Amino acid sequence: MFGIVINKDGFKIAFVTLDDIKKPLYYNLSDGELIIEQDWNIANAMLKPQWIGTEWIETATEEELAEAFPSPLPSQPTSEERLQSLEDAMLFLTLGGM
């Protein structure tokens, strides 16, 4: 079993594995910390998850998310763009460029 340790404000402190009696392995709870088992997989996919009593919410700003999860690589050029690039290279070589 798995769970997420939260502080008194509901923010994720640690992801933990739980034993048979739901005690965290290799983690000692501090005062005010609780373990939430519900939807741990959702919270673990968030940058700054906060438990609000019934669900996890993402509290990271758009800027923090963009920095942590950069956009994917630029898209591949279209066939037309590749053809134009090839034509440009051929014209360059034809005109004596090297």
N, C-alpha and C positions, 0 to 999 in steps of 0.2 A: 504494500500500500504506500501511497505517497501523500504528502501534504505540503502546505506552505505556511511557514511561520510568519505571523504578522505582528507589528508593534501595536501600541494602544490606539494609534490613529488609523489602523487598517492597512498600512503599507507593508509590502513584502520585504521580509528580512532574509529568508532563506528557503530553499527548496529542500525538503527532507524525505527520507525513507522512514516509514513507520514499522514497528514490530507488530506482533500479533495482538498486543494490548494497546495499540495506537500510541506508543511512546516513540519519540524520534530517536533514530540511531545516530550516534556521533554528533548530537547537538543537545545542549542543555538550555532549556527555556529560561529566560530572564523574567523578572517581574513585569507584568503587563503584556507579555507575549502570549499569543494563542496559536493553535494550529487549525488551519482551515483545510478540509479535505475536498470540499465541493468545488468542482470545475478547476482543479489545480492545473490541468493542461491548458486551459484558457489563460489563466494568470501567468503561467510560465512562458507563454508566447508574447507577453506584453513587456514593454520596456520599464514602465513604472506602474505596476498594478496596485490598485487599492481595493480592499474589501469593504463594501458599504452595507454589510449586514445580510444581503440577499444575493449579491452578484459582484463580480470584479469589474472595475472600470479602469480605463487607461488614463493616467494623469500626466503623461509626458506631453510637452508642447509639440506643435507641428515642426518647429525647428529642431527639437531634440530627436524626434522620430526621423526626420530627413537626414540628420547627421549619423544616427545609429544604423539606419537602413537606407543607404544611398540608392538612387534610382538605378534600374538595370542599365546595362551597356546600351549605347545608342543603337538604333535599329540598323539593320543591314541595308546597303543601298539597293534601290530598285533596279530592275533590269535596264530601264532607260538610263539611269544614272551610270551604271556600269558601262553601257554601250557608249555614252557620251564621253566617259573617261578614256575608254579605249580609242575612240575617234580622235580625241585631243592628243593622246600620246602618239598616234600614228601621224597626225599632222605635224607635230613637233619634230618627229624623226625625219619626215619628208622634207621639212624646211631646213634640215641640217643641224638640228639641235642635238646635243649629246650631253 
